[in-house]
Amino acid sequence: MTKKIVKKKKLRLSRVLLLLIVITLISIIMYCTINSKIKNIIIKGNIHITDEEILKKAGIENYPRFFLTLSSTIKEKIENMTLVKKVKVEKSFLNTITITVEEYDILLKNNLTDKYVLANKKEIDYSKELNVPRLTNEVSEKKYKSLLSNLESVNDDILSQISEIKYVPNEYDEDRFLLYMNDDNSVYLTLTKFEMINYYNKVLSQLEGRKGILYLDSGNHFKIMQ
């Protein structure tokens, strides 16, 4: 009888020891998991905002602990950035965080206020110089709003080719603007035909490198520079 009792005690001790080992292993794994840091950060969709600005705003530039860094917190912080329209934050395998940003389109810089104008019509201060058109003179509020609405319909690749916009009405057309292009050509446009600027590259391919003034406000003709 004594031998059988000893065996039972040994069996119970083994089970307790195994349980302690399992608990210890689970605790170590949980500790390591909770305290493991972010290993990869992928940022997509940003154009004007740099990766460094996004990381700093989100507070993850030093790659903090992965599981204690909430996606909702990162999202909320980045959404507060002036140029950000939408943001999506995803956490995935191997401690990876993917941030997808959608920025507001920047339509122009208003030289009179020295501010950038977003597609939502909001004017903002921005320390960096951006490759967008500059409005160089005063425009009435009504014409200005119409200009901004028309610029929203301009393709991004064309918008980046416009260096300056100047309001130049004449006795026949109060909606007339002059666009100075980065390639040293100029384009006359009227607000009712502003979408014509989207065909600029097609017209350009037919000019065979010649420089001049393209009249798209009326007549659709090209005047070669002397």
Secondary structure by P-SEA (a helix, b strand, c coil): caaaaaaaaaaaaaaaaaaaaaaaaaaaaaaaaaaccccbbbbcccccccaaaaaaaaccccccccccccaaaaaaaaaacccccbbbbbbbccbbbbbbbbbccccccccccccccccccbbbbbcccccbbbbcccccaaaaaaaaaaaaaccaaaaaaccbbbbbbccccccbbbbbccccbbbbbcccccccccaaaaaaaaccccbbbbcccccccccccc
